[in-house]
Amino acid sequence: MQKKAKTKKRKRILVKVSSGKIFVHATFNNTIVTVTDKEGKVLCWSSPGMCGFKGSRKSTPFAASKTAKDAVLKSKAHGIREVEIILRGPGPGKESAVRSVRAEGLNIKGILDLTPTPHNGCRPKKRRRV
């Protein structure tokens, strides 16, 4: 008879933080919402796939708002009351994520859009020789 080795479950430690940052990474196919403290240490995160959306429904504004709501509910367990929102990407879920964060009752200190935009683009390919 072989004995099974007991595995210990790690106890999740909830860090109590009063203010933090919410990063919204909105692409054309997905929207990822990350909640961090002021230094940038991740407290919790959420995505449309975690909320039950699959395929092309992940890229909708509705999925982004549900994702932001889920991330805010997780962050309230950490004691977050006021946030700064940082937006990245050209996706359709940016505005709806901000609206749902405001609807959940968090105090928004500021909204910063850091979407990377090309200034002049890449160098074009060589002309084709005939």
PEKA-V698199 format. One line per field, one symbol per residue. phi: phi as a letter, one per 30 degrees, with the letter a starting at -180 (. if undefined). burial: # if it has 24 or more other ideal C-beta (glycine too) atoms within 12 Angstrom, else .. Layout:
phi->???
burial->???
//
This chain:
phi->.cddddcdddddcdddbdbabccccccdcabccbcbdddjddcaaabedddjcbidddcdddddddddddddddddddidbbbccccbjcddcdddddddddddjddcdabbccddbddbiddddddddc
burial->................#.########..#########.....######..#.#....####.##############.#.#..#######.####.######..#.#.#......................
//
